Amino acid sequence: MSYQKILDAIPKAEILKYLKKNTSLNTGGREVGASTASRKAMIRKMHEIPVKNSKNEKSI
């Protein structure tokens, strides 16, 4: 059986429902779980961008 026949057999609504539940548009299709803040923190660590803190300005 070809993949196309299998894909055609699955209702599009079901696929969309699954995708909406398991991924988020603003995460670029990543699995939902890691918060935006933790992702931004990881990116900052990679690039060593100074972060403005409420008390003081420090470089991570």
Order of alpha helices (4+ residues) and beta strands (2+ residues): alpha-alpha-alpha-beta-beta
